[in-house]
Amino acid sequence: MRTAAGKSKRSGAADKCSWSPGGKGSAGCRLIAAALVLLAAIWVGGVPAAGALMSDVSGTQYEPAVSALREVGIVGLEWAVSLRPQELLTRAEEARLLTRALVGEVNARGFLPLRFPDVAADHWAKPYIDTAVWLKLMPGRPDAAFNPDGRVARGQFAADVLRLCGYRPADATAAMELAGRLGLFDGAPAAYAYITRGDAVIMTYRAFFGIVNPELGSTLARRVFGSRLRPVAPGDQTPPLELHFLPEVGATLVRLPSGADWLVNTGCPATLPTLFAYLARLGIDRLDALIITDGAAAPAGAVAAVVDRLAPTRTVNCVELAAAAQPFPAELLMRDKDIKVDLLVRPGANAGAIRIARGSLRALLADGLGPADERYFVERDKSALAADIWLPAGLGAYEQHDANFLLAVSPGYVFGRPGVGADARSFAEGLQAAGVELLLAGDDGAARVSIGSRSLTVATAAASAR
C-alpha cells in the first residue's frame, strides 16, 4: 500500500465517458452504464458476470449503478435477491462498499485483524471493518466500539467517498456541497439525513467511474483495475513493475503493478536517512513487505528502524525460507499473478538473491551473492541466473564476478556504481565491451526500471530503453 506518488494522464474509456460530474438524473447514468459494464469486464477479466438484475432495481434509477458495480465486485452476491434500496445503509455495509471499491474483494480481506468490542470475530463484515479502519477509510479506532449496525449520515458517507477519490472536505456540510458540484447525487438533501442503500450505491458508482482524482488525474476505476496509484507507462496497456535500485544505500524498492511496495534489504543504519528521504519523496509511508536476502545488507538495527517507521505487513527472510525448502511466499503475489519470484540461495549459505520476472523480462537482485554462491549457480543451474537486468551488490568488485557468471546472467543492463581503481574500471569496460549497458544512479541516488507486459524502460541519469 502507499499514498499517492505522482500524476497520471487521463486515459481510458472511464475518463472519456458521456456522463460528466455535475450531470443530473438517471439518464446520464444509463449512458455510461453499458460502456462501463463492458470496460469493467475487460479490466477485471476473472470477475463473473452479474447475471439478471434484482427484481427491486430492474427498470429503476438504481439499475445502471447496481449493474456496473456488480460487474466489478463492489456490490456482491449478498444483494443478489433484493437490494432493498430504501433501507438505510449501515456502517458495516459502508465498510464493505468502500474497501471493495479501493482494493477489490480479495484484498479487502487481506489486512491485519483489529479488535472491536462490538464486532465478533465471526461477524460477516469484520474483514471489511478491519480494512476500512486500518486504511482510515472510515472513522473508527481499535479497542473502541465500531457500531456496525449504526446508520450512516449522507454527509459522512459523501466525505468518506470523496476521501477515497483524493478530496479532503473539511466536514460533512462541505462534503455534501462538493459532492453536489461533482454530481454524485440528485437534488439537495440535508447533510445529516441518513443515507439509503440505493443512494449509497449510486454515489459510489458515480464516484468510482466518474470522479477524476485531482492529484493523480485518473478515476478510481482505472487505478483499481489498472495502475492503482501510479501512472500507466506510455505505450503500454498495463501498469509497470518498477525497480528502484539505491546503490548508495544498498537496497532495492520493488513496486508491483497492483500497488504493493516491497523493500529488498535496508542498507546500514547510517544510510537510513537517505532511504527514508527517497521513500518519502515517492509518498511511501508503509511497506507491504520487507525482504531480506543478506544479513549484512540488512543489519538488525536497520531492520528494526524500518519496521518501526514503515510497518511492513510481512518480513521475509529468504535464507530461512531456502533452508526450510520453502518457496517465495505466494500470498505476496496474489494480486500480481503475472509476476514470478525465484529464490537463489546456496545450501548452507547465509546470503542469497531473488530473481523477479514479468513475462519473459527478468531482473536479478543479487545483493547477497558472493563468489562461492556465484560459482555454485553457474555450475548447477545457469538458467536461474539469466536476466535482462542485473543489480549486483558491488559493481566494480571485479574479483567477485568472473566471465562464467556474466555469461550465465547475460544481462542487457547492469545498475550500480563502478568501483575505484584501474582493475574496477577495467571490469566496467569489460561489461561494456560485452554489449552490457552500464547505467549509474541519477541525481536522486536511484537507478530505475519499469517492466510492462511487453516493454522494458530504463530511467536513470543515462536513460535508455529497449
C-alpha positions in Angstrom: 0.0 0.0 0.0 1.0 3.5 -0.5 -0.1 7.1 -0.6 -0.3 8.9 -3.9 3.0 9.2 -5.7 2.8 11.2 -8.9 0.4 12.2 -11.6 -1.0 10.1 -14.4 -2.6 11.2 -17.7 -6.3 10.9 -18.1 -6.8 7.9 -20.3 -9.2 5.0 -20.9 -12.9 4.8 -21.6 -13.8 5.6 -18.0 -12.3 9.0 -18.3 -14.0 9.7 -21.7 -17.5 8.6 -20.8 -20.6 10.5 -21.7 -21.5 11.1 -18.1 -19.7 14.0 -16.5 -19.5 15.4 -13.0 -22.4 17.7 -12.5 -24.8 15.6 -14.7 -28.2 15.0 -13.2 -30.7 12.2 -13.2 -30.7 8.6 -14.2 -30.5 9.4 -17.9 -26.8 10.3 -17.6 -26.2 7.1 -15.6 -27.8 5.0 -18.3 -25.5 6.5 -21.0 -22.4 5.4 -19.0 -23.6 2.1 -17.8 -23.3 0.0 -21.0 -19.8 1.1 -21.8 -18.6 0.8 -18.2 -20.0 -2.6 -17.7 -18.1 -3.8 -20.8 -15.0 -1.9 -19.8 -15.1 -3.2 -16.3 -15.4 -6.8 -17.5 -12.4 -6.3 -19.7 -10.3 -4.8 -16.8 -11.1 -7.5 -14.2 -11.3 -10.4 -16.5 -12.0 -13.1 -13.9 -14.9 -11.4 -12.2 -18.1 -13.4 -13.1 -20.9 -11.7 -14.9 -23.6 -10.2 -12.6 -26.5 -12.1 -14.2 -30.0 -10.9 -14.0 -30.7 -7.7 -12.1 -32.6 -7.9 -8.9 -36.3 -7.5 -9.1 -36.5 -4.4 -6.9 -34.0 -2.4 -9.1 -34.7 -3.5 -12.6 -36.1 -0.6 -14.5 -35.4 1.9 -11.7 -32.8 4.7 -11.3 -30.6 2.2 -9.4 -30.3 -0.3 -12.3 -27.2 1.3 -14.1 -25.3 1.6 -10.8 -26.1 -1.8 -9.5 -25.3 -3.4 -12.9 -21.9 -1.8 -13.2 -20.9 -2.3 -9.5 -22.0 -5.9 -9.5 -19.8 -6.5 -12.6 -16.7 -5.2 -10.8 -17.5 -6.9 -7.5 -18.2 -3.8 -5.4 -21.8 -4.9 -5.0 -21.7 -8.7 -4.4 -23.9 -11.7 -4.2 -25.3 -10.7 -0.7 -27.6 -8.3 -2.5 -28.5 -10.7 -5.4 -32.0 -11.4 -4.3 -33.0 -7.9 -3.3 -31.1 -4.7 -2.8 -34.0 -3.1 -0.8 -32.8 0.3 -1.9 -34.9 2.2 0.5 -33.4 0.6 3.6 -30.9 2.7 5.5 -27.2 1.8 5.0 -25.3 0.5 8.0 -21.7 1.2 8.9 -20.8 -2.4 8.3 -22.3 -2.2 4.8 -20.4 1.1 4.2 -17.1 -0.6 5.2 -17.8 -3.4 2.6 -18.6 -0.9 -0.2 -15.5 1.3 0.5 -13.0 -1.5 0.9 -14.1 -3.3 -2.2 -14.0 0.0 -4.2 -10.4 0.7 -3.1 -8.7 -2.7 -3.1 -11.2 -5.2 -4.5 -12.9 -8.1 -2.8 -9.8 -10.4 -2.3 -7.6 -7.7 -0.8 -10.4 -6.2 1.3 -9.9 -9.3 3.4 -6.1 -9.2 3.4 -5.2 -6.8 6.2 -4.3 -7.3 9.8 -7.2 -8.2 12.2 -8.2 -5.5 14.7 -10.3 -5.7 17.9 -13.6 -4.0 18.4 -15.7 -4.9 21.4 -19.0 -4.9 19.4 -17.7 -6.8 16.4 -17.5 -10.5 16.9 -14.7 -12.5 15.3 -17.2 -14.3 13.1 -19.2 -11.2 12.1 -19.8 -11.2 8.4 -18.3 -7.7 8.0 -15.3 -8.0 10.3 -12.7 -8.3 7.5 -14.1 -5.2 5.8 -14.4 -3.3 9.0 -10.8 -4.1 9.9 -9.6 -3.0 6.5 -11.7 0.2 6.4 -10.4 1.3 9.8 -6.8 0.2 9.2 -6.7 2.2 5.9 -8.6 5.1 7.5 -11.5 4.9 5.0 -14.0 5.3 7.9 -13.9 6.9 11.3 -13.0 4.3 14.0 -10.2 3.0 16.2 -9.3 -0.4 17.5 -10.4 -1.4 21.0 -13.3 1.1 20.7 -16.9 0.4 19.7 -17.4 0.4 15.9 -21.3 0.3 15.9 -21.6 -1.9 12.8 -25.4 -1.7 12.7 -25.4 2.1 13.1 -26.9 4.3 10.4 -24.7 6.5 8.2 -25.3 10.2 7.6 -25.3 11.3 4.0 -22.6 13.9 4.7 -20.4 11.3 6.4 -20.8 8.9 3.5 -20.1 11.7 1.0 -16.9 12.7 2.9 -15.7 9.0 3.1 -16.3 8.5 -0.7 -14.6 11.8 -1.6 -11.6 11.0 0.5 -11.4 7.7 -1.4 -11.2 9.8 -4.6 -8.5 12.2 -3.4 -10.5 15.1 -1.9 -10.3 16.3 1.6 -13.6 18.0 2.6 -13.5 19.9 5.9 -16.7 18.5 7.3 -20.0 16.8 6.4 -21.6 20.0 5.1 -18.5 20.8 2.9 -18.6 17.2 1.7 -22.2 17.5 0.6 -21.6 20.7 -1.2 -18.6 19.3 -3.1 -20.5 16.0 -3.8 -23.3 18.1 -5.3 -21.0 20.0 -7.5 -19.4 16.8 -8.7 -22.8 15.3 -9.5 -22.7 12.4 -7.0 -26.4 12.8 -6.2 -29.5 14.4 -7.5 -31.3 17.2 -5.7 -30.2 18.9 -2.4 -30.7 16.5 0.5 -29.6 17.5 4.0 -26.1 16.6 5.1 -27.2 14.9 8.2 -30.1 12.8 6.9 -29.3 9.1 6.9 -28.4 7.6 3.5 -30.2 4.7 2.0 -28.6 1.7 0.3 -29.9 2.8 -3.1 -28.4 6.3 -2.8 -25.1 4.9 -1.5 -24.9 2.6 -4.5 -25.5 5.5 -6.9 -23.0 7.8 -5.1 -20.3 5.0 -5.1 -21.0 4.2 -8.8 -20.7 7.9 -9.9 -17.6 8.5 -7.8 -15.9 5.2 -8.8 -16.3 5.7 -12.5 -16.8 9.5 -12.9 -14.5 11.4 -10.5 -11.0 12.2 -11.6 -8.6 12.4 -8.7 -7.3 16.0 -8.6 -3.7 14.8 -7.8 -3.4 11.7 -9.9 -5.5 12.7 -12.9 -7.4 9.4 -13.2 -10.6 7.7 -12.0 -10.7 5.3 -9.1 -11.9 2.6 -11.5 -8.7 3.0 -13.6 -6.5 2.9 -10.6 -8.1 -0.2 -9.1 -8.2 -2.1 -12.3 -5.0 -0.5 -13.7 -2.2 1.3 -12.0 -3.8 1.7 -8.7 -1.9 4.7 -7.5 0.6 5.3 -10.3 0.6 6.2 -14.0 0.5 3.7 -16.8 3.7 3.6 -18.7 3.4 5.3 -22.1 2.7 2.9 -24.9 1.9 0.0 -22.5 -1.6 -1.1 -21.6 -0.7 -2.4 -18.2 0.8 -0.8 -15.1 4.5 -1.4 -14.7 6.6 -3.5 -12.3 9.1 -0.9 -11.0 12.5 -1.5 -9.6 14.3 1.4 -7.8 17.9 0.4 -7.1 19.6 2.6 -4.5 23.3 1.7 -4.7 24.4 4.3 -2.1 22.0 2.7 0.3 22.4 -1.0 -0.6 18.6 -1.6 -1.0 16.1 -2.0 -3.8 12.5 -0.8 -3.8 10.1 -3.1 -5.7 6.7 -1.5 -6.7 4.3 -4.1 -8.0 1.6 -3.5 -10.6 -1.1 -4.0 -8.0 0.2 -1.1 -5.9 2.2 -3.1 -3.3 5.6 -1.9 -2.2 8.4 -4.2 -1.2 11.8 -3.2 0.1 14.7 -5.7 -0.5 17.3 -5.2 2.2 17.7 -1.9 4.2 21.3 -0.9 4.0 23.2 0.1 7.1 21.8 2.4 9.9 24.0 5.2 8.6 22.2 5.3 5.2 18.7 5.1 6.6 18.1 8.8 6.4 18.8 8.6 2.6 16.5 5.6 2.3 13.6 7.3 4.2 14.0 10.5 2.3 13.8 8.7 -1.0 10.7 6.8 0.0 9.1 10.0 1.4 9.5 11.7 -2.0 7.5 8.8 -3.5 4.8 9.2 -0.9 5.5 5.8 0.6 4.7 5.6 4.4 4.1 1.9 4.7 5.6 -1.3 3.2 3.7 -4.4 2.1 6.9 -6.5 2.6 10.4 -6.2 3.8 12.5 -8.9 2.0 16.0 -9.8 3.4 18.4 -11.6 1.1 21.6 -10.8 3.0 22.1 -10.1 6.7 25.0 -7.8 6.0 22.8 -5.7 3.8 20.0 -5.6 6.4 21.6 -5.5 9.9 19.3 -5.9 12.9 19.4 -2.2 13.8 18.4 -1.0 10.4 15.7 -3.7 10.1 14.2 -2.6 13.5 14.2 1.1 12.4 12.5 0.2 9.1 9.9 -1.9 10.8 9.2 0.9 13.3 9.0 3.6 10.7 7.3 1.8 7.7 5.4 -1.1 9.5 5.8 -3.8 6.8 2.9 -6.2 6.7 5.3 -9.1 6.2 9.0 -9.6 6.7 10.6 -12.4 4.6 14.0 -13.8 5.3 14.9 -15.6 2.0 17.8 -17.5 3.6 15.5 -19.0 6.2 12.9 -20.0 3.6 15.5 -21.6 1.4 16.9 -23.5 4.4 13.4 -24.9 5.1 13.0 -25.7 1.4 10.1 -23.2 1.1 9.4 -21.2 -2.0 8.9 -17.4 -2.1 5.5 -16.7 -0.3 2.8 -17.0 -2.9 0.4 -14.7 -0.9 2.7 -11.7 -1.6 1.9 -12.2 -5.3 -1.9 -12.9 -5.0 -2.7 -9.5 -6.7 0.2 -9.8 -9.2 -0.4 -13.2 -10.9 1.9 -12.3 -13.9 4.9 -11.7 -11.6 7.2 -14.6 -10.6 9.9 -14.5 -7.9 12.6 -17.2 -7.5 14.9 -17.6 -4.5 18.6 -18.0 -5.2 20.3 -19.3 -2.1 23.2 -21.8 -2.0 22.6 -24.6 0.6 24.3 -23.6 3.8 24.9 -20.0 2.7 23.9 -17.0 4.9 23.0 -14.8 2.0 21.3 -15.1 -1.4 19.3 -13.2 -4.0 16.0 -13.1 -5.8 15.1 -13.1 -9.4 11.8 -11.3 -10.2 10.2 -11.7 -13.6 7.3 -10.4 -15.6 6.6 -12.4 -18.6 9.9 -13.0 -20.3 11.6 -10.0 -18.8 13.7 -10.8 -15.7 15.7 -8.9 -13.1 18.3 -10.4 -10.8 18.6 -8.7 -7.5 21.9 -10.2 -6.5 22.5 -8.2 -3.3 23.7 -11.2 -1.4 25.6 -13.4 -3.9 29.2 -13.9 -3.1 31.9 -15.6 -5.2 31.1 -19.1 -3.8 27.4 -18.6 -4.4 28.0 -17.4 -8.0 30.2 -20.4 -8.8 27.5 -22.7 -7.3 24.8 -21.4 -9.6 27.0 -21.2 -12.7 27.8 -24.9 -12.2 24.3 -26.1 -11.1 21.7 -24.0 -12.9 22.7 -21.3 -15.3 19.0 -20.7 -16.2 18.4 -19.5 -12.6 20.8 -16.6 -13.3 19.6 -15.5 -16.7 18.3 -11.9 -16.5 17.8 -8.8 -18.6 18.6 -6.6 -15.6 21.4 -7.3 -13.1 21.5 -5.3 -9.8 24.7 -6.5 -8.1 25.7 -5.7 -4.6 29.0 -4.2 -5.6 29.5 -3.3 -9.2 33.3 -3.0 -9.7 34.0 -5.9 -7.5 35.9 -7.4 -10.4 37.4 -10.3 -8.3 33.9 -11.5 -7.5 32.2 -11.7 -10.9 34.1 -13.8 -13.4 33.4 -14.4 -17.1 31.4 -17.6 -16.5 29.0 -15.7 -14.2 28.5 -12.9 -16.7 27.8 -15.4 -19.5 25.3 -17.1 -17.3 23.4 -13.9 -16.4 23.7 -12.4 -19.9 22.3 -9.1 -18.7 21.4 -6.3 -21.1 21.7 -3.7 -18.3 23.8 -3.6 -15.1 23.0 -1.0 -12.5 25.3 0.3 -9.8 28.4 2.3 -9.3 31.8 1.4 -10.7 34.5 0.7 -8.1 37.6 2.7 -7.6 40.9 1.8 -9.2 42.2 0.6 -12.5 41.0 -3.0 -12.1 37.5 -1.9 -11.3 37.5 0.4 -14.3 38.7 -2.5 -16.4 35.8 -4.6 -15.1 33.3 -2.0 -16.1 34.9 -1.6 -19.5 34.7 -5.4 -20.0 31.0 -5.3 -19.3 30.5 -2.6 -21.9 32.7 -4.5 -24.4 30.4 -7.5 -23.9 27.4 -5.4 -25.0 26.2 -4.7 -21.5 24.8 -1.2 -20.9 26.2 0.2 -17.7 23.9 2.7 -16.1 24.5 4.7 -13.0 22.2 6.3 -10.4 20.6 9.6 -11.2 20.8 12.8 -9.1 18.3 11.3 -6.7 20.6 8.4 -6.0 18.4 5.8 -7.7 18.5 3.8 -10.9 15.1 2.8 -12.1 13.5 0.3 -14.5 9.8 -0.2 -15.4 8.8 -3.6 -16.8 5.5 -3.6 -18.6 3.7 -6.6 -20.0 5.8 -6.3 -23.2 8.2 -3.4 -22.6 11.3 -2.6 -20.6 12.1 1.0 -19.9 15.2 2.3 -18.0 15.0 5.7 -16.4 18.3 7.0 -14.9 20.7 9.8 -15.5 21.8 8.0 -18.6 18.3 7.0 -19.6 17.7 4.5 -22.4 15.2 1.9 -23.4 14.8 -1.2 -25.5 
